[in-house]
């Protein structure tokens, strides 16, 4: 199970399952890049890499402007929610706790800006779905990680990431 995204190669061979969620069309609902099942969790992974050498200066600036708006947290959080909605609409459920991850490799977006973005996205995620009234067999962990590629490799060592010399697991 090897996929490419944003100039990186993700090897999910050490995971129980993985699929590229944003290539599956389901009633025009956006989705995260990957849904991955590990021994402990289901991980929803969205990847953004404006530092990719193929990104133009203009696209990097446009993405920075987008990150600094109040709209971006809605766009990203909707991707996580839509994966849940698509799964439930097919009559399926996740059997393990769900963790949401945004891998953001962008040298121009650091420090307090990252902290503010993390808080805004975290506050938009549907952690209330943990309640039994929603019939959830497992739940959304009250966890959202906004990580660089190096941080991601440290937190999720079972997922091999390579490319652009930013992160190399062996």
Backbone as a printed PyTorch tensor [residue, N CA C, xyz], in Angstrom:
tensor([[[  0.8370,  -1.1730,   0.0000],
         [  0.0000,   0.0000,   0.0000],
         [  0.8830,   1.2370,   0.0000]],

        [[  1.2510,   1.6920,  -1.1690],
         [  2.1160,   2.8520,  -1.3210],
         [  1.3790,   3.8810,  -2.1700]],

        [[  1.3570,   5.1240,  -1.6830],
         [  0.6840,   6.2130,  -2.3890],
         [  1.5910,   7.4380,  -2.4120]],

        [[  1.4080,   8.2790,  -3.4280],
         [  2.1070,   9.5590,  -3.5080],
         [  1.1280,  10.6800,  -3.2550]],

        [[  1.6160,  11.7030,  -2.5730],
         [  0.7920,  12.8860,  -2.3030],
         [  1.7080,  14.0630,  -2.0260]],

        [[  1.5020,  15.1570,  -2.7120],
         [  2.2030,  16.4200,  -2.4650],
         [  3.7240,  16.2740,  -2.4520]],

        [[  4.2520,  15.4560,  -3.3450],
         [  5.6870,  15.2990,  -3.4480],
         [  6.2770,  14.3050,  -2.4620]],

        [[  5.4400,  13.5670,  -1.7680],
         [  5.8960,  12.5760,  -0.7990],
         [  5.3250,  11.2040,  -1.1410]],

        [[  6.0580,  10.1870,  -0.7080],
         [  5.6540,   8.8030,  -0.9000],
         [  5.3030,   8.2460,   0.4780]],

        [[  4.0920,   7.7430,   0.6200],
         [  3.6100,   7.1720,   1.8720],
         [  3.5100,   5.6660,   1.7010]],

        [[  4.2050,   4.9440,   2.5740],
         [  4.1760,   3.4860,   2.5440],
         [  3.4330,   3.0080,   3.7890]],

        [[  2.2510,   2.4330,   3.5720],
         [  1.3920,   1.9790,   4.6550],
         [  1.4820,   0.4680,   4.8640]],

        [[  2.5540,  -0.1530,   4.4070],
         [  2.6980,  -1.6090,   4.4940],
         [  2.6450,  -2.1320,   5.9340]],

        [[  3.0380,  -1.3150,   6.8950],
         [  3.0280,  -1.7300,   8.2940],
         [  1.6980,  -1.4360,   8.9850]],

        [[  0.7110,  -1.0060,   8.2170],
         [ -0.6140,  -0.7100,   8.7490],
         [ -1.5760,  -1.8240,   8.3320]],

        [[ -2.7110,  -1.9070,   8.9990],
         [ -3.6850,  -2.9460,   8.6720],
         [ -4.3830,  -2.6680,   7.3550]],

        [[ -4.6790,  -1.3920,   7.0910],
         [ -5.2930,  -1.0120,   5.8160],
         [ -5.0790,   0.4770,   5.5880]],

        [[ -5.2140,   0.8840,   4.3350],
         [ -5.1030,   2.3040,   3.9690],
         [ -5.7480,   2.4910,   2.6160]],

        [[ -6.3870,   3.6170,   2.4560],
         [ -6.8870,   3.9680,   1.1240],
         [ -6.8200,   5.4720,   0.9320]],

        [[ -6.7630,   5.8580,  -0.3310],
         [ -6.7080,   7.2600,  -0.7170],
         [ -8.1500,   7.7400,  -0.8150]],

        [[ -8.6160,   8.4310,   0.2100],
         [-10.0280,   8.7880,   0.3340],
         [-10.4670,   9.8760,  -0.6310]],

        [[ -9.5620,  10.7680,  -1.0090],
         [ -9.9900,  11.8880,  -1.8500],
         [-10.1390,  11.5130,  -3.3250]],

        [[ -9.8420,  10.2760,  -3.6770],
         [-10.0560,   9.8390,  -5.0680],
         [-11.3880,   9.1120,  -5.2300]],

        [[-12.0680,   8.8740,  -4.1280],
         [-13.3570,   8.1990,  -4.1580],
         [-14.4510,   9.2610,  -4.1580]],

        [[-15.2020,   9.3430,  -5.2260],
         [-16.2590,  10.3420,  -5.3200],
         [-17.5110,   9.8050,  -4.6440]],

        [[-18.0650,  10.5960,  -3.7580],
         [-19.3050,  10.2190,  -3.0900],
         [-20.1490,  11.4670,  -2.9110]],

        [[-21.0270,  11.7010,  -3.8400],
         [-21.9510,  12.8420,  -3.8070],
         [-21.2450,  14.1720,  -3.5760]],

        [[-20.1170,  14.3650,  -4.2310],
         [-19.3620,  15.6160,  -4.1830],
         [-18.8890,  16.0150,  -2.7840]],

        [[-18.7690,  15.0450,  -1.8800],
         [-18.2440,  15.3540,  -0.5520],
         [-16.7230,  15.2890,  -0.5980]],

        [[-16.0810,  16.3510,  -0.1600],
         [-14.6190,  16.3680,  -0.1090],
         [-14.1510,  15.3670,   0.9420]],

        [[-12.8820,  15.0160,   0.8930],
         [-12.3520,  14.0510,   1.8600],
         [-10.8820,  14.3310,   2.1170]],

        [[-10.3810,  13.7620,   3.1990],
         [ -8.9540,  13.8210,   3.4920],
         [ -8.2110,  12.9780,   2.4650]],

        [[ -6.8910,  13.0900,   2.4600],
         [ -6.1040,  12.3310,   1.4950],
         [ -6.1030,  10.8360,   1.7940]],

        [[ -5.9160,  10.4600,   3.0790],
         [ -5.7970,   9.0480,   3.4290],
         [ -6.6340,   8.7020,   4.6550]],

        [[ -7.1700,   7.4890,   4.6340],
         [ -7.7650,   6.8830,   5.8200],
         [ -6.9580,   5.6180,   6.0750]],

        [[ -6.3540,   5.5490,   7.2740],
         [ -5.3900,   4.4890,   7.5870],
         [ -5.7980,   3.8040,   8.8840]],

        [[ -5.8130,   2.4770,   8.8590],
         [ -6.0730,   1.7280,  10.0840],
         [ -4.7620,   1.1550,  10.6010]],

        [[ -4.4320,   1.5230,  11.8410],
         [ -3.2640,   0.9610,  12.5140],
         [ -3.7660,  -0.0400,  13.5530]],

        [[ -2.8640,  -0.6240,  14.3020],
         [ -3.2760,  -1.5610,  15.3440],
         [ -4.1700,  -0.8970,  16.3880]],

        [[ -3.9470,   0.3820,  16.6320],
         [ -4.6410,   1.0830,  17.7190],
         [ -5.7750,   2.0030,  17.2710]],

        [[ -5.6540,   2.6030,  16.0840],
         [ -6.5580,   3.6870,  15.6810],
         [ -6.8820,   3.6500,  14.2000]],

        [[ -7.8310,   4.5060,  13.8410],
         [ -8.0420,   4.8900,  12.4510],
         [ -7.5520,   6.3300,  12.3580]],

        [[ -6.7030,   6.6070,  11.3800],
         [ -6.1030,   7.9330,  11.2600],
         [ -6.5600,   8.5680,   9.9580]],

        [[ -7.1930,   9.7290,  10.0570],
         [ -7.5700,  10.5290,   8.8870],
         [ -6.4150,  11.4940,   8.6410]],

        [[ -5.7940,  11.4120,   7.4670],
         [ -4.6040,  12.2160,   7.1800],
         [ -4.8540,  13.1370,   5.9910]],

        [[ -4.6590,  14.4180,   6.1970],
         [ -4.6890,  15.4260,   5.1350],
         [ -3.2660,  15.9480,   4.9740]],

        [[ -2.8000,  16.0790,   3.7340],
         [ -1.4190,  16.4790,   3.4540],
         [ -1.3980,  17.7850,   2.6710]],

        [[ -0.6470,  18.7520,   3.1710],
         [ -0.4260,  20.0180,   2.4690],
         [  1.0700,  20.2910,   2.4730]],

        [[  1.6440,  20.5040,   1.2920],
         [  3.0900,  20.7020,   1.1830],
         [  3.4290,  21.8260,   0.2090]],

        [[  3.1600,  23.0710,   0.5950],
         [  3.5530,  24.1790,  -0.2680],
         [  5.0640,  24.3030,  -0.4370]],

        [[  5.8490,  23.6720,   0.4440],
         [  7.3020,  23.6930,   0.2990],
         [  7.7890,  22.7250,  -0.7800]],

        [[  6.8840,  21.9970,  -1.3780],
         [  7.2160,  21.1210,  -2.4980],
         [  7.8980,  21.9590,  -3.5820]],

        [[  9.0570,  21.5390,  -4.0870],
         [  9.7690,  22.3260,  -5.1010],
         [  8.9430,  22.6140,  -6.3620]],

        [[  7.9150,  21.8190,  -6.6040],
         [  7.0640,  22.0530,  -7.7760],
         [  6.0490,  23.1710,  -7.5530]],

        [[  5.9230,  23.6540,  -6.3020],
         [  4.9840,  24.7390,  -6.0040],
         [  5.5670,  26.0670,  -6.4730]],

        [[  4.7750,  26.8290,  -7.1640],
         [  5.2290,  28.1370,  -7.6330],
         [  5.1480,  29.1600,  -6.5010]],

        [[  5.8700,  30.2410,  -6.6470],
         [  5.8260,  31.3230,  -5.6670],
         [  4.4060,  31.8510,  -5.5460]],

        [[  3.7290,  31.9580,  -6.6720],
         [  2.3500,  32.4640,  -6.6730],
         [  1.4110,  31.5190,  -5.9150]],

        [[  1.5440,  30.2120,  -6.1220],
         [  0.6640,  29.2710,  -5.4220],
         [  0.9780,  29.2360,  -3.9290]],

        [[  2.2470,  29.3950,  -3.5690],
         [  2.6240,  29.4490,  -2.1560],
         [  2.0060,  30.6730,  -1.4790]],

        [[  2.0620,  31.8170,  -2.1540],
         [  1.4730,  33.0310,  -1.5910],
         [ -0.0360,  32.8870,  -1.4540]],

        [[ -0.6820,  32.3250,  -2.4720],
         [ -2.1330,  32.1300,  -2.4290],
         [ -2.5190,  31.2000,  -1.2790]],

        [[ -1.7170,  30.1510,  -1.0740],
         [ -2.0140,  29.2240,   0.0200],
         [ -1.8030,  29.9000,   1.3720]],

        [[ -0.7640,  30.6970,   1.5120],
         [ -0.5440,  31.4360,   2.7580],
         [ -1.7180,  32.3680,   3.0390]],

        [[ -2.1780,  33.0760,   2.0170],
         [ -3.3410,  33.9580,   2.1870],
         [ -4.5640,  33.1540,   2.6350]],

        [[ -4.7500,  31.9660,   2.0400],
         [ -5.8800,  31.1090,   2.4020],
         [ -5.7620,  30.6400,   3.8600]],

        [[ -4.5540,  30.2650,   4.2740],
         [ -4.3420,  29.8110,   5.6530],
         [ -4.6840,  30.8970,   6.6640]],

        [[ -4.4480,  32.1400,   6.3120],
         [ -4.6540,  33.2470,   7.2360],
         [ -6.1010,  33.7180,   7.2990]],

        [[ -6.9690,  33.1450,   6.4780],
         [ -8.3850,  33.5060,   6.5230],
         [ -9.1090,  32.6550,   7.5500]],

        [[-10.3180,  33.0390,   7.8690],
         [-11.1440,  32.2320,   8.7700],
         [-11.8560,  31.1140,   8.0320]],

        [[-11.7390,  31.0580,   6.7110],
         [-12.4320,  30.0440,   5.9160],
         [-11.6750,  28.7210,   5.9180]],

        [[-10.3630,  28.7540,   5.9350],
         [ -9.5680,  27.5380,   5.8030],
         [ -9.8950,  26.4710,   6.8570]],

        [[-10.0590,  26.8200,   8.1320],
         [-10.4190,  25.7870,   9.1110],
         [-11.7280,  25.0690,   8.7770]],

        [[-12.6810,  25.7780,   8.1620],
         [-13.9320,  25.1520,   7.7630],
         [-13.6910,  24.1480,   6.6320]],

        [[-12.8730,  24.5350,   5.6660],
         [-12.5760,  23.6610,   4.5280],
         [-11.9300,  22.3670,   5.0110]],

        [[-10.9220,  22.4850,   5.8570],
         [-10.1910,  21.3080,   6.3340],
         [-11.0650,  20.4610,   7.2550]],

        [[-11.7320,  21.0750,   8.2150],
         [-12.5510,  20.2850,   9.1440],
         [-13.6850,  19.5740,   8.4150]],

        [[-14.2050,  20.1690,   7.3570],
         [-15.2520,  19.5030,   6.5700],
         [-14.7330,  18.2250,   5.9330]],

        [[-13.4700,  18.1780,   5.5510],
         [-12.9130,  16.9580,   4.9620],
         [-12.9570,  15.8010,   5.9510]],

        [[-12.6040,  16.0570,   7.2030],
         [-12.6530,  15.0120,   8.2270],
         [-14.0990,  14.5740,   8.4690]],

        [[-15.0080,  15.5470,   8.5990],
         [-16.4160,  15.2300,   8.8420],
         [-17.0320,  14.4720,   7.6660]],

        [[-16.6490,  14.8380,   6.4570],
         [-17.2150,  14.1820,   5.2870],
         [-16.8050,  12.7170,   5.1830]],

        [[-15.6120,  12.3740,   5.6380],
         [-15.2140,  10.9590,   5.6400],
         [-16.1370,  10.1720,   6.5630]],

        [[-16.4540,  10.7350,   7.7130],
         [-17.4180,  10.0850,   8.6120],
         [-18.7750,   9.9420,   7.9450]],

        [[-19.2490,  11.0180,   7.3610],
         [-20.5580,  11.0140,   6.7200],
         [-20.6180,   9.9870,   5.5890]],

        [[-19.5950,   9.9540,   4.7490],
         [-19.5490,   8.9970,   3.6480],
         [-19.5560,   7.5640,   4.1640]],

        [[-18.8230,   7.3190,   5.2350],
         [-18.7510,   5.9730,   5.8140],
         [-20.1050,   5.5580,   6.3760]],

        [[-20.7090,   6.4330,   7.1580],
         [-22.0040,   6.1200,   7.7450],
         [-23.0860,   5.9910,   6.6790]],

        [[-23.0050,   6.7880,   5.6180],
         [-23.9970,   6.7110,   4.5380],
         [-23.9530,   5.3520,   3.8340]],

        [[-22.7870,   4.7210,   3.8480],
         [-22.6590,   3.3820,   3.2590],
         [-23.0330,   2.2960,   4.2670]],

        [[-23.4890,   2.6950,   5.4590],
         [-23.8860,   1.7310,   6.4830],
         [-22.7100,   1.1040,   7.1960]],

        [[-21.5610,   1.7460,   7.1530],
         [-20.3600,   1.2200,   7.7940],
         [-20.0230,   2.0450,   9.0310]],

        [[-19.1900,   1.4820,   9.8820],
         [-18.7010,   2.2040,  11.0640],
         [-17.2220,   1.9000,  11.2290]],

        [[-16.5350,   2.7870,  11.8810],
         [-15.1380,   2.5410,  12.2290],
         [-15.1070,   1.7770,  13.5460]],

        [[-14.2210,   0.8080,  13.6530],
         [-14.1730,  -0.0450,  14.8310],
         [-13.1040,   0.3770,  15.8380]],

        [[-12.3990,   1.4510,  15.5580],
         [-11.3270,   1.9350,  16.4440],
         [-11.4580,   3.4420,  16.6120]],

        [[-10.8410,   3.9810,  17.6520],
         [-10.8480,   5.4430,  17.8270],
         [-10.2170,   6.1450,  16.6180]],

        [[-10.7590,   7.3070,  16.2910],
         [-10.3370,   8.0760,  15.1130],
         [ -9.4790,   9.2550,  15.5520]],

        [[ -8.3480,   9.4110,  14.8700],
         [ -7.4510,  10.5500,  15.0920],
         [ -7.3730,  11.3460,  13.7940]],

        [[ -7.4570,  12.6550,  13.8770],
         [ -7.3460,  13.5340,  12.7100],
         [ -5.9540,  14.1650,  12.6780]],

        [[ -5.3340,  14.1330,  11.4840],
         [ -3.9800,  14.6650,  11.3300],
         [ -3.9270,  15.5550,  10.0870]],

        [[ -3.3230,  16.7150,  10.2350],
         [ -2.9920,  17.5740,   9.0990],
         [ -1.4770,  17.6850,   9.0670]],

        [[ -0.8820,  17.1740,   7.9920],
         [  0.5550,  17.3350,   7.7910],
         [  0.7190,  18.6100,   6.9720]],

        [[  1.3630,  19.5950,   7.5570],
         [  1.5630,  20.8740,   6.8940],
         [  3.0510,  21.1870,   6.8610]],

        [[  3.6140,  21.1000,   5.6820],
         [  5.0310,  21.4110,   5.4880],
         [  5.0900,  22.7500,   4.7500]],

        [[  5.2710,  23.8250,   5.5320],
         [  5.2280,  25.1640,   4.9490],
         [  6.0960,  26.0870,   5.7990]],

        [[  7.2950,  26.3670,   5.3250],
         [  8.2740,  27.1390,   6.0900],
         [  7.8160,  28.5660,   6.3860]],

        [[  6.8780,  29.0830,   5.6180],
         [  6.4060,  30.4560,   5.8280],
         [  5.2740,  30.5470,   6.8470]],

        [[  4.8570,  29.4220,   7.3940],
         [  3.7120,  29.3940,   8.3070],
         [  4.1300,  28.6610,   9.5740]],

        [[  4.5590,  29.4330,  10.5800],
         [  5.1290,  28.8390,  11.7950],
         [  4.5610,  29.4830,  13.0470]],

        [[  5.0260,  28.9790,  14.1740],
         [  4.7690,  29.5780,  15.4760],
         [  3.3170,  29.8030,  15.8100]],

        [[  3.0030,  31.0260,  16.1880],
         [  1.6470,  31.3340,  16.6550],
         [  0.6070,  31.1610,  15.5580]],

        [[  0.9940,  31.3540,  14.2940],
         [  0.0290,  31.1280,  13.2090],
         [ -0.3930,  29.6630,  13.1680]],

        [[  0.5570,  28.7560,  13.3370],
         [  0.2410,  27.3150,  13.3720],
         [ -0.6330,  26.9900,  14.5770]],

        [[ -0.3100,  27.5800,  15.7260],
         [ -1.0970,  27.3380,  16.9380],
         [ -2.5370,  27.8160,  16.7600]],

        [[ -2.7150,  28.9790,  16.1590],
         [ -4.0650,  29.5070,  15.9220],
         [ -4.8350,  28.6170,  14.9490]],

        [[ -4.1590,  28.1690,  13.8860],
         [ -4.8140,  27.2790,  12.9220],
         [ -5.2130,  25.9690,  13.6000]],

        [[ -4.3230,  25.4210,  14.4060],
         [ -4.6270,  24.1850,  15.1340],
         [ -5.8880,  24.3620,  15.9740]],

        [[ -5.9440,  25.4360,  16.7280],
         [ -7.1000,  25.6810,  17.6020],
         [ -8.3930,  25.8340,  16.8000]],

        [[ -8.3330,  26.5720,  15.6970],
         [ -9.5370,  26.7880,  14.8860],
         [-10.0540,  25.4860,  14.2800]],

        [[ -9.1530,  24.6380,  13.7790],
         [ -9.5880,  23.3600,  13.2090],
         [-10.0890,  22.4430,  14.3130]],

        [[ -9.3420,  22.3520,  15.4070],
         [ -9.7370,  21.5160,  16.5410],
         [-11.1600,  21.8520,  16.9910]],

        [[-11.4720,  23.1380,  17.0870],
         [-12.7930,  23.5750,  17.5460],
         [-13.9150,  23.2880,  16.5560]],

        [[-13.5680,  22.9350,  15.3170],
         [-14.5710,  22.6330,  14.2940],
         [-14.8210,  21.1300,  14.1330]],

        [[-14.0550,  20.3040,  14.8160],
         [-14.2070,  18.8560,  14.6510],
         [-15.3350,  18.3290,  15.5390]],

        [[-16.0260,  17.2920,  15.0960],
         [-17.2520,  16.8280,  15.7700],
         [-16.9910,  15.8600,  16.9310]],

        [[-16.2660,  16.3120,  17.9410],
         [-15.9740,  15.4400,  19.0740],
         [-17.2380,  15.0500,  19.8350]],

        [[-18.3140,  15.8030,  19.6860],
         [-19.5710,  15.4560,  20.3680],
         [-20.1640,  14.1530,  19.8260]],

        [[-19.6660,  13.6710,  18.6850],
         [-20.1670,  12.4090,  18.1410],
         [-19.7520,  11.2190,  18.9970]],

        [[-18.9800,  11.4490,  20.0270],
         [-18.6050,  10.3800,  20.9440],
         [-19.7920,   9.9240,  21.7830]],

        [[-20.8260,  10.7160,  21.8240],
         [-21.9670,  10.4180,  22.6780],
         [-22.7080,   9.1870,  22.1730]],

        [[-23.1680,   8.3760,  23.0830],
         [-23.8680,   7.1350,  22.7490],
         [-25.1340,   7.3920,  21.9290]],

        [[-25.7410,   8.5590,  22.0910],
         [-26.9810,   8.8520,  21.3650],
         [-26.7810,   8.8360,  19.8490]],

        [[-25.5350,   8.9740,  19.3960],
         [-25.2540,   8.9330,  17.9710],
         [-24.9630,   7.5130,  17.4960]],

        [[-25.0070,   6.5480,  18.3990],
         [-24.7990,   5.1620,  18.0140],
         [-23.3770,   4.8390,  17.6100]],

        [[-22.4370,   5.6240,  18.0510],
         [-21.0450,   5.3900,  17.6780],
         [-20.5100,   4.1700,  18.4190]],

        [[-19.9550,   3.2150,  17.6760],
         [-19.3430,   2.0600,  18.3230],
         [-17.9440,   2.4210,  18.7970]],

        [[-17.2790,   3.2410,  18.1010],
         [-16.0040,   3.8120,  18.5220],
         [-16.1290,   5.3110,  18.3270]],

        [[-15.1250,   6.0390,  18.6950],
         [-15.3170,   7.4830,  18.7590],
         [-14.1660,   8.2580,  18.1390]],

        [[-14.4770,   9.5190,  17.9420],
         [-13.4740,  10.4820,  17.5420],
         [-12.6260,  10.7570,  18.7670]],

        [[-11.3600,  10.4230,  18.7330],
         [-10.4710,  10.8180,  19.8270],
         [-10.5250,  12.3400,  19.8820]],

        [[-10.4610,  12.8910,  21.0500],
         [-10.4310,  14.3520,  21.1520],
         [ -9.0030,  14.7810,  20.8710]],

        [[ -8.6000,  14.5110,  19.6250],
         [ -7.2130,  14.7320,  19.2280],
         [ -7.1420,  15.1490,  17.7650]],

        [[ -6.4710,  16.2510,  17.5550],
         [ -6.1590,  16.7240,  16.2120],
         [ -4.6950,  17.1220,  16.2250]],

        [[ -3.9130,  16.5180,  15.3360],
         [ -2.4830,  16.8230,  15.2590],
         [ -2.1910,  17.6380,  14.0130]],

        [[ -1.5610,  18.7860,  14.1880],
         [ -1.0410,  19.5980,  13.0950],
         [  0.4720,  19.4170,  13.1300]],

        [[  1.0000,  18.6630,  12.1590],
         [  2.3830,  18.2100,  12.2200],
         [  3.1760,  18.5670,  10.9740]],

        [[  4.4750,  18.7590,  11.1480],
         [  5.3910,  18.7910,  10.0120],
         [  5.6330,  17.3320,   9.6220]],

        [[  6.3110,  17.1050,   8.4950],
         [  6.6030,  15.7250,   8.0960],
         [  7.5020,  15.0330,   9.1190]],

        [[  8.4890,  15.7340,   9.6330],
         [  9.3730,  15.1270,  10.6280],
         [  8.6010,  14.7530,  11.8890]],

        [[  7.7120,  15.6300,  12.3410],
         [  6.8860,  15.3230,  13.5060],
         [  5.9900,  14.1190,  13.2230]],

        [[  5.4110,  14.0860,  12.0310],
         [  4.5530,  12.9740,  11.6510],
         [  5.3120,  11.6540,  11.7320]],

        [[  6.5250,  11.6290,  11.1910],
         [  7.3370,  10.4020,  11.2090],
         [  7.6220,   9.9520,  12.6290]],

        [[  7.7780,  10.8830,  13.5370],
         [  8.0430,  10.5560,  14.9330],
         [  6.7900,  10.0200,  15.6280]],

        [[  5.6470,  10.6330,  15.3680],
         [  4.3990,  10.2500,  16.0190],
         [  3.8290,   8.9530,  15.4350]],

        [[  4.0140,   8.7490,  14.1290],
         [  3.4640,   7.5780,  13.4410],
         [  4.5860,   6.7980,  12.7510]],

        [[  5.4720,   6.1650,  13.5230],
         [  6.6280,   5.4920,  12.9230],
         [  6.2580,   4.2960,  12.0480]],

        [[  5.0410,   3.7640,  12.1980],
         [  4.6290,   2.6300,  11.3720],
         [  4.3140,   3.0430,   9.9320]],

        [[  4.1910,   4.3440,   9.6800],
         [  3.9210,   4.8490,   8.3330],
         [  5.2250,   5.4200,   7.7850]],

        [[  5.7220,   4.8180,   6.7440],
         [  6.9830,   5.2500,   6.1480],
         [  6.7090,   6.3800,   5.1630]],

        [[  7.4280,   7.4830,   5.3250],
         [  7.2730,   8.6440,   4.4540],
         [  8.6390,   8.9860,   3.8920]],

        [[  8.7000,   9.2000,   2.6010],
         [  9.9700,   9.5940,   1.9900],
         [  9.7040,  10.5860,   0.8720]],

        [[ 10.7710,  11.2720,   0.4970],
         [ 10.6630,  12.2380,  -0.5940],
         [ 11.1510,  13.5990,  -0.1810]],

        [[ 11.7350,  14.2960,  -1.1050],
         [ 12.1870,  15.6740,  -0.8980],
         [ 13.1750,  15.8050,   0.2590]],

        [[ 13.7030,  14.7110,   0.7730],
         [ 14.6760,  14.6860,   1.8700],
         [ 14.1930,  15.3740,   3.1400]],

        [[ 12.8630,  15.4940,   3.3100],
         [ 12.3530,  16.1030,   4.5320],
         [ 12.1450,  15.0780,   5.6340]],

        [[ 11.8550,  13.8440,   5.2380],
         [ 11.5800,  12.8180,   6.2270],
         [ 11.9080,  11.4820,   5.6010]],

        [[ 12.7210,  10.7300,   6.2540],
         [ 13.1030,   9.4200,   5.7120],
         [ 13.0620,   8.4100,   6.8420]],

        [[ 12.1260,   7.4890,   6.7940],
         [ 12.0700,   6.3960,   7.7720],
         [ 12.7040,   5.1770,   7.1270]],

        [[ 13.3850,   4.3670,   7.9240],
         [ 13.9290,   3.1400,   7.3540],
         [ 13.6790,   1.9710,   8.2790]]])
